[in-house]
Amino acid sequence: VSEAALGAYREMAAAAIAVGGGNKDGDQNVLYYLICLSTTHVVWGMEENKRYAASKLLKDDGVDGGGVDLKALQVTLKPHLSKLAPKLLRACHDPNAQTREQMTLLWNSITGGKAEGRAVVKDNLSVTIDALCNDASSKLWRSRVGGCGALAEIIVGRGWEELGGGESILDEDFVETKTAAGRLLTLWRVTMRALDDVRGNVRDSGEGLGKSLRSLTIRLCDCKTAGISNEEAEFATSTILTWLIKHGLNQPCAEATQICISTLLGVVEVARAETLEPILPPLIGQLVCAMSGLEPSVLNYLQLRMGGNESESGERLESLRLQMAQSGPIGDALQKCVDVIKFSKLETKREVVRELGVALRNSVGAVSRCAVADTVNTLVNSSPESFKSVQLGNPNCVKLLRALYFASERERGTGARDKLVFALGNLSSLAPEGAVRVLIAKLCDNYERACSSNGSLNGRRAASAAVAAIASRSPICFADGGKKDLFARRVLPLSYVGSFDGDEAVQKSWSKVWEEGGGAYMEANSVDETKFGVRLEEKLLPSVITCCISGLSDVSWSMRKSSCLAISKLVDSTILAPFGDGKNERTIRRCDSAARVLEVLVQGAGSRLWNGKDILVKALAGVVKVWVEEGG
């Protein structure tokens, strides 16, 4: 007889020992051993011994009919079913087919099978689940397989009270209790271990347990399910979401992470808004990060190989990726959570802003960063007080503002970068003016650094686009430049020079800053038109000239060319030319500016040759010509 053929006998012996441990009547133990032997041992299935097989020994007609009184045997074993059930159910899912067949026969014989068998499981559910969880965590792989299979069968359709009732468990490291929340978390831990088991059979059994557990969890969290009250659904939702956010989504096994994300989405879909509110901040952060985790990596590979992010095909694929993510199940769950925020407390909204900043800094995919940007845009319109709370001492809004820019600077995809910049512009309308001015000053420094040091095109585009978004979405920020008059002396002059940048996208961004930001500055700062005229270029002429001179002294050829083109534009628009009879204050200001420019242009004309020096010579000739012809 093979060892595998004796598997059922070993299971029966183990069950008999479990019964005998708490039984004083030796006859019942002997009787049970005989039942095990006659039902499972291969010798009783031989041709010459068929009269001793289970079909002959276990009959309903009693001893007089040639068999054991089955009903009497069931009555005798009924007090011991709480100990027998876990052993038998585990053996009914043994990896060996012969063991499963024989043990299933014995289970049906003892319990009656079907409805009667389900009633036995229901009466001893808590004890059975606890015992099977221990078996599913056993060192023996056959026990792990059988325990997971049995659990997957008996937990389906159970209620909160059937699992033990009680309140929710929100502690990060809970102590296993005999409540429903404790058993639910224990089941999830057992499932995670099974899905990451070294044995393939255990992983397969764990996969079935995961599906059953997912169904059970969503059922417990749905208050519309028959037999589940609102309070029980709230306990289940808060318990499982807290565990999934802290532990479930951080599993090292991909299969375990997938079942956790699937369960999380299902719970969010059926949960009530009141239940989600206490855990909204970490929930939103995890959902945002999960969006990139579920995206197929092949899409990013294709986008890079199809001509890069700047090509037309690359932009189309990027747009398709973002649409797929937004219309997916995680996008729907995230949208539901965002809709709940506007009805939440102010403290919860502040925490959401903080979590968005953390998620943006920790995210590894463009899809997640775009999800943060979309969430920020929604919150700016629906819950602006979430960001205005920074005025009470909460720095989360400022941190998020900076994180949006840093993310846009690193982003290579055009569509994703546009989303981040748009969110930056929206958020700037609610951020403190001082923080916005500091950020804009840093953006100007980054633009000049990108022009002069390594010629980074992405850096120039990111800086100019960020300033343009602020000027477009929050032009009122340009009304007050602070004590240093930042916008008149620094930002607007640089935007005028930057509008002649060699890159078309950078040109458009700086032109928008000059038009919209300059318009807001003109409205808020009225000056004497007889002295400064009506054009912004003339009002800011000394600062513009200072910026041009700085650009002419830059090591970057592109910055020099932009400055020369800006000077030529001033000359062509008669801003850098005499005004009237030449004895008025406006002409004096223009003359001083022209003298400063001529000195630098003459020095530049005498230097070595560089690409674009012809533009400098043209600018020099233009300045000299207009002042000579006008008699300056």
C-alpha positions as CSV (number, residue, x, y, z in Angstrom):
1,V,0.0,0.0,0.0
2,S,1.4,3.4,-1.0
3,E,1.9,6.2,1.4
4,A,-0.5,8.4,-0.6
5,A,-3.2,5.7,-0.2
6,L,-2.9,5.8,3.5
7,G,-3.4,9.6,3.6
8,A,-7.1,9.3,4.4
9,Y,-6.4,6.9,7.2
10,R,-3.9,9.3,8.7
11,E,-6.5,12.1,8.6
12,M,-9.1,9.9,10.3
13,A,-6.7,8.9,12.9
14,A,-5.9,12.6,13.6
15,A,-9.6,13.4,13.9
16,A,-10.1,10.4,16.2
17,I,-7.2,11.6,18.4
18,A,-8.8,15.1,18.5
19,V,-12.0,13.6,19.7
20,G,-10.3,11.3,22.2
21,G,-8.5,14.2,23.8
22,G,-11.7,15.4,25.4
23,N,-13.6,12.1,25.7
24,K,-13.6,9.7,28.7
25,D,-15.6,6.9,27.0
26,G,-13.1,4.5,25.4
27,D,-15.8,2.7,23.4
28,Q,-16.5,5.7,21.3
29,N,-12.9,6.1,20.5
30,V,-12.6,2.4,19.4
31,L,-15.8,2.7,17.4
32,Y,-14.5,5.8,15.6
33,Y,-11.2,4.1,14.8
34,L,-13.0,1.2,13.2
35,I,-15.1,3.6,11.1
36,C,-11.9,5.3,9.9
37,L,-10.3,2.0,9.1
38,S,-13.2,0.5,7.3
39,T,-13.8,3.7,5.2
40,T,-10.3,4.6,4.2
41,H,-7.8,1.7,4.2
42,V,-7.2,0.3,0.7
43,V,-7.4,-3.3,1.9
44,W,-11.1,-3.0,2.4
45,G,-11.6,-2.0,-1.2
46,M,-10.1,-5.3,-2.5
47,E,-12.4,-7.7,-4.3
48,E,-12.3,-10.4,-1.6
49,N,-13.0,-7.8,1.2
50,K,-15.8,-5.8,-0.4
51,R,-18.2,-7.0,2.3
52,Y,-16.3,-4.9,4.7
53,A,-16.4,-1.7,2.6
54,A,-18.1,1.5,3.8
55,S,-21.1,0.9,1.6
56,K,-21.7,-2.4,3.5
57,L,-20.7,-1.3,7.0
58,L,-22.5,2.0,7.1
59,K,-26.2,1.3,6.5
60,D,-29.4,2.8,7.9
61,D,-30.9,-0.7,8.8
62,G,-28.8,-1.2,11.8
63,V,-26.9,-4.3,12.9
64,D,-29.7,-6.7,12.1
65,G,-29.6,-5.6,8.5
66,G,-25.9,-6.3,8.2
67,G,-24.4,-2.9,9.0
68,V,-23.7,-0.3,11.6
69,D,-26.6,1.9,12.7
70,L,-25.6,5.1,10.9
71,K,-28.2,7.3,12.8
72,A,-27.0,6.1,16.1
73,L,-23.4,6.7,15.1
74,Q,-24.3,10.3,14.0
75,V,-26.0,10.9,17.4
76,T,-23.0,9.6,19.2
77,L,-20.5,11.8,17.3
78,K,-22.7,14.9,17.4
79,P,-21.1,16.3,20.6
80,H,-17.7,16.0,19.1
81,L,-18.4,17.7,15.8
82,S,-16.8,20.9,16.9
83,K,-13.5,19.1,17.0
84,L,-14.2,16.8,14.1
85,A,-15.4,19.4,11.6
86,P,-12.1,21.3,11.1
87,K,-10.1,18.0,10.7
88,L,-12.6,16.5,8.3
89,L,-13.1,19.6,6.2
90,R,-9.4,20.1,5.8
91,A,-9.0,16.5,4.7
92,C,-11.9,16.9,2.3
93,H,-9.6,19.4,0.4
94,D,-6.4,17.3,0.6
95,P,-4.2,17.5,-2.5
96,N,-4.5,13.7,-2.8
97,A,-7.6,12.8,-4.8
98,Q,-8.1,9.4,-3.0
99,T,-7.9,11.1,0.3
100,R,-10.4,13.7,-0.8
101,E,-12.8,11.1,-2.0
102,Q,-12.8,9.0,1.1
103,M,-12.9,11.9,3.5
104,T,-15.8,13.5,1.6
105,L,-17.7,10.1,1.9
106,L,-17.1,10.1,5.7
107,W,-18.1,13.7,6.0
108,N,-21.4,13.0,4.3
109,S,-21.9,9.9,6.4
110,I,-21.4,11.7,9.7
111,T,-23.2,14.9,9.0
112,G,-25.8,13.8,6.4
113,G,-24.3,16.0,3.7
114,K,-25.9,18.9,1.8
115,A,-28.2,21.0,4.0
116,E,-27.4,19.0,7.1
117,G,-23.6,19.3,6.5
118,R,-24.0,23.1,6.0
119,A,-25.9,23.3,9.3
120,V,-23.1,21.5,11.1
121,V,-20.6,24.0,9.7
122,K,-22.8,26.9,10.6
123,D,-23.2,25.7,14.2
124,N,-19.5,25.4,14.6
125,L,-18.3,28.1,12.3
126,S,-16.2,30.2,14.6
127,V,-14.3,27.2,16.0
128,T,-13.9,25.7,12.5
129,I,-12.5,29.0,11.1
130,D,-10.0,29.4,13.9
131,A,-8.8,25.8,13.5
132,L,-8.5,26.0,9.7
133,C,-6.6,29.3,9.9
134,N,-4.0,27.5,12.1
135,D,-3.9,24.6,9.6
136,A,-3.5,27.1,6.7
137,S,-0.4,28.5,8.5
138,S,1.0,25.1,9.3
139,K,4.5,24.0,8.4
140,L,3.1,21.0,6.5
141,W,2.2,22.0,3.0
142,R,-0.7,19.5,2.7
143,S,-2.3,21.1,5.8
144,R,-1.9,24.5,4.2
145,V,-3.6,23.3,1.0
146,G,-6.4,21.7,2.8
147,G,-6.9,24.5,5.2
148,C,-7.1,27.2,2.4
149,G,-9.5,25.0,0.4
150,A,-11.8,24.4,3.4
151,L,-11.8,28.1,4.3
152,A,-12.7,29.1,0.8
153,E,-15.7,26.8,1.0
154,I,-17.1,27.7,4.4
155,I,-16.7,31.5,4.5
156,V,-18.9,32.3,1.5
157,G,-22.1,34.2,2.4
158,R,-21.4,34.6,6.1
159,G,-22.6,37.5,8.2
160,W,-20.8,39.7,10.7
161,E,-22.5,38.1,13.7
162,E,-21.7,34.6,12.4
163,L,-18.0,35.5,12.4
164,G,-18.2,36.6,16.0
165,G,-19.7,40.2,15.9
166,G,-18.0,43.0,17.8
167,E,-16.6,46.4,16.8
168,S,-14.0,47.3,14.3
169,I,-10.2,47.0,14.7
170,L,-8.2,50.0,13.6
171,D,-4.9,49.2,15.3
172,E,-2.0,48.8,13.0
173,D,-0.7,45.7,14.8
174,F,-3.8,44.1,16.2
175,V,-3.9,41.3,18.7
176,E,-5.9,38.4,17.3
177,T,-9.3,38.3,18.9
178,K,-12.4,36.1,18.6
179,T,-14.4,38.9,17.1
180,A,-15.6,39.2,13.5
181,A,-13.0,41.9,12.8
182,G,-10.2,39.8,14.3
183,R,-11.2,36.8,12.2
184,L,-11.5,38.8,9.1
185,L,-8.0,40.2,9.4
186,T,-6.7,36.8,10.3
187,L,-8.2,35.4,7.1
188,W,-6.6,38.2,5.1
189,R,-3.2,37.5,6.6
190,V,-3.5,33.7,6.0
191,T,-4.5,34.5,2.4
192,M,-1.5,36.8,1.8
193,R,0.9,34.1,3.1
194,A,-0.8,31.4,0.9
195,L,-0.5,33.5,-2.2
196,D,3.2,34.0,-1.6
197,D,3.9,30.4,-0.7
198,V,6.8,28.4,-2.1
199,R,4.5,25.5,-3.1
200,G,2.5,25.8,-6.3
201,N,-0.4,23.8,-4.8
202,V,-0.7,26.1,-1.9
203,R,-0.7,29.2,-4.1
204,D,-3.5,27.7,-6.2
205,S,-5.5,27.0,-3.1
206,G,-4.7,30.4,-1.8
207,E,-6.0,32.0,-5.0
208,G,-9.4,30.3,-4.5
209,L,-9.4,31.5,-0.9
210,G,-8.6,35.0,-2.0
211,K,-11.6,35.1,-4.4
212,S,-13.9,33.8,-1.6
213,L,-12.5,36.2,0.9
214,R,-12.9,39.1,-1.5
215,S,-16.6,38.2,-2.0
216,L,-17.1,37.9,1.8
217,T,-15.4,41.2,2.5
218,I,-17.5,43.2,0.0
219,R,-20.6,41.5,1.2
220,L,-19.9,42.5,4.8
221,C,-19.2,46.1,3.8
222,D,-22.5,46.5,1.8
223,C,-25.3,47.6,4.1
224,K,-27.8,46.8,1.3
225,T,-27.0,43.1,1.7
226,A,-29.7,41.2,3.5
227,G,-28.7,40.5,7.1
228,I,-26.0,43.3,7.2
229,S,-26.9,46.3,9.3
230,N,-25.5,49.8,8.7
231,E,-23.4,49.5,11.9
232,E,-22.0,46.1,10.9
233,A,-21.2,47.4,7.5
234,E,-19.4,50.4,9.0
235,F,-17.3,48.1,11.3
236,A,-16.3,45.9,8.4
237,T,-15.5,48.8,6.1
238,S,-13.3,50.7,8.6
239,T,-11.6,47.5,9.6
240,I,-10.7,46.2,6.2
241,L,-9.9,49.5,4.5
242,T,-7.5,50.4,7.3
243,W,-5.7,47.1,6.9
244,L,-5.6,47.2,3.1
245,I,-4.2,50.7,3.1
246,K,-1.5,50.0,5.6
247,H,-0.6,46.4,4.7
248,G,-2.6,45.0,1.9
249,L,-1.3,47.3,-0.9
250,N,2.3,46.9,0.2
251,Q,2.5,43.1,-0.3
252,P,5.7,41.8,-1.9
253,C,3.7,39.3,-4.0
254,A,2.1,40.7,-7.1
255,E,-0.9,38.3,-6.9
256,A,-1.5,39.3,-3.3
257,T,-1.4,43.0,-4.2
258,Q,-3.8,42.5,-7.1
259,I,-6.5,40.8,-4.9
260,C,-6.1,43.6,-2.3
261,I,-6.6,46.3,-4.9
262,S,-9.6,44.5,-6.4
263,T,-11.1,44.2,-2.9
264,L,-10.3,47.8,-2.1
265,L,-12.1,49.0,-5.2
266,G,-15.1,46.8,-4.4
267,V,-15.4,48.0,-0.9
268,V,-15.1,51.7,-1.9
269,E,-17.9,51.1,-4.4
270,V,-20.4,49.7,-1.9
271,A,-19.3,51.7,1.2
272,R,-21.3,54.7,2.5
273,A,-19.8,58.2,2.4
274,E,-20.0,58.5,6.2
275,T,-17.9,55.4,6.6
276,L,-15.2,56.5,4.1
277,E,-14.7,60.0,5.7
278,P,-12.4,59.0,8.6
279,I,-9.9,57.2,6.3
280,L,-10.2,59.4,3.2
281,P,-6.7,60.9,3.3
282,P,-4.7,57.7,3.2
283,L,-7.3,56.0,1.0
284,I,-6.9,58.7,-1.7
285,G,-3.2,58.6,-1.4
286,Q,-3.1,54.9,-2.0
287,L,-5.6,55.0,-4.8
288,V,-3.5,57.6,-6.6
289,C,-0.3,55.6,-6.2
290,A,-2.1,52.4,-7.3
291,M,-3.0,53.9,-10.7
292,S,0.5,53.6,-12.0
293,G,1.1,50.3,-10.4
294,L,-1.7,48.6,-12.3
295,E,-0.8,50.2,-15.7
296,P,1.0,47.7,-18.1
297,S,4.6,48.6,-18.4
298,V,4.5,47.9,-22.1
299,L,2.6,51.1,-22.7
300,N,5.5,53.2,-21.4
301,Y,7.9,51.1,-23.5
302,L,5.8,51.7,-26.6
303,Q,5.6,55.4,-25.9
304,L,9.4,55.7,-25.7
305,R,10.0,53.7,-28.8
306,M,7.3,55.4,-31.0
307,G,9.4,58.5,-31.6
308,G,9.6,59.7,-28.0
309,N,7.2,61.8,-26.0
310,E,7.5,64.8,-28.3
311,S,6.4,63.0,-31.5
312,E,2.8,63.0,-32.6
313,S,2.4,59.2,-32.1
314,G,3.9,59.5,-28.7
315,E,1.5,62.2,-27.6
316,R,-1.4,60.1,-28.9
317,L,-0.3,57.1,-26.9
318,E,0.2,59.2,-23.8
319,S,-3.3,60.7,-24.2
320,L,-4.7,57.2,-24.6
321,R,-2.9,56.0,-21.4
322,L,-4.3,58.9,-19.4
323,Q,-7.8,58.2,-20.7
324,M,-7.6,54.5,-19.9
325,A,-6.5,55.3,-16.3
326,Q,-9.2,57.9,-15.7
327,S,-12.0,55.6,-17.0
328,G,-10.8,52.5,-15.1
329,P,-12.0,51.1,-11.8
330,I,-9.4,52.9,-9.8
331,G,-10.4,56.2,-11.4
332,D,-14.0,55.6,-10.6
333,A,-13.1,54.8,-6.9
334,L,-10.9,57.9,-6.7
335,Q,-13.7,60.1,-8.1
336,K,-16.1,58.8,-5.5
337,C,-13.7,59.6,-2.7
338,V,-13.1,63.1,-4.1
339,D,-16.8,63.7,-4.2
340,V,-17.0,62.8,-0.5
341,I,-14.4,65.4,0.4
342,K,-16.6,68.4,0.0
343,F,-18.9,67.1,2.8
344,S,-16.0,66.2,5.1
345,K,-14.6,68.2,8.0
346,L,-11.9,70.8,7.5
347,E,-9.3,68.7,9.3
348,T,-10.0,65.8,6.9
349,K,-9.6,68.2,3.9
350,R,-6.2,69.4,5.2
351,E,-5.0,65.8,5.6
352,V,-6.1,65.1,2.0
353,V,-4.0,68.0,0.8
354,R,-1.0,66.6,2.7
355,E,-1.5,63.1,1.3
356,L,-1.7,64.5,-2.2
357,G,1.7,66.1,-1.7
358,V,3.2,62.9,-0.4
359,A,1.7,60.9,-3.2
360,L,3.0,63.3,-5.8
361,R,6.5,63.1,-4.4
362,N,6.5,59.3,-4.0
363,S,4.7,58.4,-7.2
364,V,6.7,56.6,-9.9
365,G,4.4,56.9,-12.9
366,A,2.9,59.7,-15.0
367,V,-0.6,58.4,-14.5
368,S,-0.4,58.8,-10.8
369,R,1.0,62.3,-11.1
370,C,-1.8,63.2,-13.5
371,A,-4.3,61.8,-11.0
372,V,-3.0,64.1,-8.3
373,A,-3.3,67.0,-10.7
374,D,-6.9,66.2,-11.6
375,T,-7.7,65.8,-7.9
376,V,-6.2,69.2,-7.1
377,N,-8.2,70.8,-9.9
378,T,-11.4,69.3,-8.5
379,L,-10.7,70.4,-5.0
380,V,-9.8,73.9,-6.0
381,N,-13.3,74.3,-7.5
382,S,-15.4,72.2,-5.0
383,S,-13.5,72.7,-1.7
384,P,-11.2,75.8,-1.9
385,E,-11.1,76.0,1.9
386,S,-8.9,72.8,1.9
387,F,-6.0,75.0,0.6
388,K,-6.8,78.3,2.3
389,S,-6.3,76.7,5.6
390,V,-2.6,77.4,5.1
391,Q,-3.2,80.9,6.3
392,L,-3.9,79.3,9.7
393,G,-0.4,77.8,9.8
394,N,-0.8,74.7,7.7
395,P,2.0,74.5,5.1
396,N,0.6,71.6,3.1
397,C,-0.7,73.9,0.3
398,V,2.7,75.5,-0.2
399,K,4.4,72.1,-0.2
400,L,1.9,70.8,-2.8
401,L,2.5,73.9,-4.9
402,R,6.2,73.3,-5.0
403,A,5.8,69.6,-5.6
404,L,3.6,70.2,-8.6
405,Y,6.3,72.3,-10.2
406,F,9.1,69.8,-9.5
407,A,6.9,67.0,-10.9
408,S,6.2,69.1,-14.1
409,E,10.0,69.8,-14.4
410,R,10.8,66.0,-14.4
411,E,7.9,65.0,-16.6
412,R,8.7,64.2,-20.2
413,G,5.3,63.6,-21.6
414,T,3.5,66.8,-23.0
415,G,0.0,65.8,-21.9
416,A,1.1,64.9,-18.3
417,R,3.2,68.1,-18.0
418,D,0.3,70.2,-19.1
419,K,-2.0,68.7,-16.5
420,L,0.5,69.3,-13.7
421,V,1.1,72.9,-14.9
422,F,-2.6,73.6,-15.1
423,A,-3.1,72.3,-11.5
424,L,-0.2,74.5,-10.4
425,G,-1.9,77.6,-11.9
426,N,-5.2,76.7,-10.2
427,L,-3.6,76.2,-6.9
428,S,-1.7,79.4,-7.0
429,S,-5.0,81.4,-6.8
430,L,-5.5,80.0,-3.3
431,A,-2.0,79.9,-2.0
432,P,-0.5,82.8,0.0
433,E,0.8,85.6,-2.2
434,G,4.2,85.5,-0.5
435,A,4.6,81.8,-1.3
436,V,3.6,82.4,-4.9
437,R,6.1,85.2,-5.3
438,V,8.9,83.0,-3.9
439,L,8.0,80.3,-6.3
440,I,7.9,82.6,-9.3
441,A,11.3,84.0,-8.4
442,K,12.7,80.5,-8.2
443,L,11.1,79.7,-11.6
444,C,12.8,82.7,-13.1
445,D,16.2,81.6,-11.7
446,N,15.6,78.1,-13.0
447,Y,14.8,79.4,-16.5
448,E,18.0,81.4,-16.6
449,R,20.0,78.5,-15.2
450,A,18.5,76.2,-17.9
451,C,19.5,78.7,-20.6
452,S,23.1,79.3,-19.3
453,S,24.4,76.1,-17.8
454,N,23.3,73.0,-19.9
455,G,20.7,74.4,-22.3
456,S,18.0,72.1,-20.9
457,L,15.0,72.5,-23.1
458,N,12.7,70.7,-20.7
459,G,13.8,73.0,-17.9
460,R,13.1,76.1,-19.9
461,R,9.7,74.8,-20.9
462,A,8.8,73.7,-17.4
463,A,9.7,77.1,-15.8
464,S,8.1,79.2,-18.5
465,A,4.9,77.1,-18.6
466,A,4.6,77.3,-14.8
467,V,4.8,81.1,-14.7
468,A,2.4,81.3,-17.6
469,A,-0.1,79.1,-15.8
470,I,0.1,81.3,-12.7
471,A,-0.4,84.4,-14.9
472,S,-3.3,82.8,-16.7
473,R,-5.2,81.2,-13.8
474,S,-4.3,83.7,-11.1
475,P,-3.3,87.0,-12.7
476,I,-4.2,88.9,-9.5
477,C,-0.9,87.6,-8.1
478,F,0.9,90.0,-10.4
479,A,-0.8,93.0,-8.9
480,D,1.5,93.1,-5.8
481,G,5.2,92.4,-6.3
482,G,6.0,92.8,-2.6
483,K,8.7,95.1,-1.1
484,K,11.1,94.2,-3.9
485,D,8.6,94.9,-6.6
486,L,9.3,91.4,-8.0
487,F,7.1,91.5,-11.1
488,A,8.1,94.9,-12.4
489,R,11.8,94.5,-11.8
490,R,12.3,90.7,-12.5
491,V,9.4,88.6,-13.8
492,L,7.8,90.9,-16.5
493,P,11.2,92.0,-18.0
494,L,12.3,88.4,-18.2
495,S,9.0,87.5,-19.8
496,Y,9.6,90.1,-22.5
497,V,13.1,88.8,-23.2
498,G,11.8,85.2,-23.0
499,S,9.2,85.9,-25.6
500,F,12.0,85.9,-28.2
501,D,13.3,82.4,-27.0
502,G,14.4,80.1,-29.8
503,D,11.8,77.4,-28.8
504,E,8.2,78.1,-29.9
505,A,6.6,76.6,-26.8
506,V,8.8,78.8,-24.5
507,Q,7.9,81.8,-26.6
508,K,4.2,81.3,-26.2
509,S,4.5,80.8,-22.5
510,W,6.4,84.0,-21.9
511,S,4.2,85.9,-24.3
512,K,1.2,84.9,-22.2
513,V,3.0,86.0,-19.0
514,W,3.7,89.4,-20.6
515,E,0.2,89.9,-21.8
516,E,-1.9,88.6,-18.9
517,G,0.5,89.2,-16.0
518,G,1.4,92.6,-17.4
519,G,-2.3,93.5,-17.8
520,A,-2.9,92.7,-14.2
521,Y,0.1,94.8,-13.2
522,M,-1.0,97.8,-15.2
523,E,-4.5,97.7,-13.7
524,A,-3.2,97.6,-10.1
525,N,-0.3,100.1,-10.6
526,S,-1.4,103.3,-12.3
527,V,1.3,105.8,-13.3
528,D,1.5,109.2,-15.0
529,E,1.0,108.6,-18.7
530,T,2.6,111.9,-19.6
531,K,5.9,110.6,-18.1
532,F,5.7,106.9,-18.9
533,G,3.2,106.6,-21.7
534,V,0.6,103.9,-22.0
535,R,2.6,100.9,-23.1
536,L,4.0,98.4,-20.6
537,E,7.4,98.3,-22.3
538,E,8.0,101.9,-21.7
539,K,6.8,101.8,-18.1
540,L,9.2,99.0,-17.4
541,L,11.9,100.2,-19.7
542,P,14.8,100.5,-17.2
543,S,14.1,97.0,-15.8
544,V,13.7,95.5,-19.3
545,I,17.0,97.0,-20.4
546,T,18.7,95.7,-17.2
547,C,17.4,92.2,-18.1
548,C,18.7,92.6,-21.7
549,I,22.1,93.6,-20.5
550,S,22.2,90.6,-18.2
551,G,21.3,88.4,-21.1
552,L,24.0,89.9,-23.3
553,S,26.6,89.0,-20.6
554,D,25.3,85.5,-20.3
555,V,27.5,82.5,-21.4
556,S,24.5,81.1,-23.4
557,W,24.2,82.0,-27.0
558,S,20.5,81.5,-27.0
559,M,20.1,84.0,-24.1
560,R,22.2,86.5,-26.0
561,K,20.2,86.2,-29.1
562,S,16.9,86.6,-27.2
563,S,18.2,89.8,-25.6
564,C,19.3,91.2,-29.0
565,L,16.0,90.4,-30.5
566,A,14.2,92.1,-27.6
567,I,16.4,95.3,-28.1
568,S,15.6,95.3,-31.8
569,K,11.9,95.0,-31.0
570,L,12.1,98.0,-28.6
571,V,13.8,100.0,-31.3
572,D,11.2,99.0,-34.0
573,S,8.3,99.9,-31.7
574,T,9.9,103.4,-31.0
575,I,10.2,102.6,-27.3
576,L,14.0,102.9,-27.4
577,A,14.0,106.1,-29.5
578,P,13.7,109.9,-28.8
579,F,10.3,111.2,-27.9
580,G,9.1,114.6,-29.1
581,D,11.6,117.5,-29.1
582,G,14.1,115.6,-27.0
583,K,13.9,117.8,-23.9
584,N,11.1,116.0,-22.0
585,E,11.4,113.5,-19.2
586,R,10.4,110.5,-21.4
587,T,13.2,111.2,-23.8
588,I,15.7,111.4,-21.0
589,R,14.6,108.0,-19.6
590,R,14.9,106.5,-23.1
591,C,18.3,108.1,-23.7
592,D,19.7,106.7,-20.4
593,S,18.4,103.2,-21.4
594,A,19.9,103.5,-24.9
595,A,23.3,104.6,-23.6
596,R,23.4,101.6,-21.3
597,V,22.5,99.2,-24.1
598,L,25.0,100.8,-26.6
599,E,27.9,100.3,-24.2
600,V,27.2,96.6,-23.8
601,L,26.5,96.1,-27.5
602,V,29.7,97.7,-28.5
603,Q,31.6,95.5,-26.1
604,G,29.9,92.5,-27.5
605,A,30.6,93.4,-31.1
606,G,34.3,93.5,-30.3
607,S,34.4,90.0,-28.8
608,R,35.0,86.7,-30.5
609,L,32.6,85.2,-33.0
610,W,29.6,83.1,-31.8
611,N,26.5,81.7,-33.3
612,G,24.0,84.5,-33.6
613,K,26.4,87.4,-33.3
614,D,24.9,88.9,-36.5
615,I,21.7,89.6,-34.5
616,L,23.8,91.6,-32.0
617,V,25.3,93.7,-34.8
618,K,21.8,94.4,-36.2
619,A,20.6,95.5,-32.8
620,L,23.6,97.8,-32.4
621,A,23.0,99.3,-35.9
622,G,19.3,99.8,-35.1
623,V,19.9,101.7,-31.9
624,V,22.5,103.9,-33.5
625,K,20.4,104.6,-36.5
626,V,17.2,105.6,-34.6
627,W,19.1,108.0,-32.4
628,V,21.1,109.5,-35.2
629,E,18.1,110.0,-37.5
630,E,16.0,111.5,-34.7
631,G,18.9,113.8,-33.7
632,G,19.3,112.1,-30.3
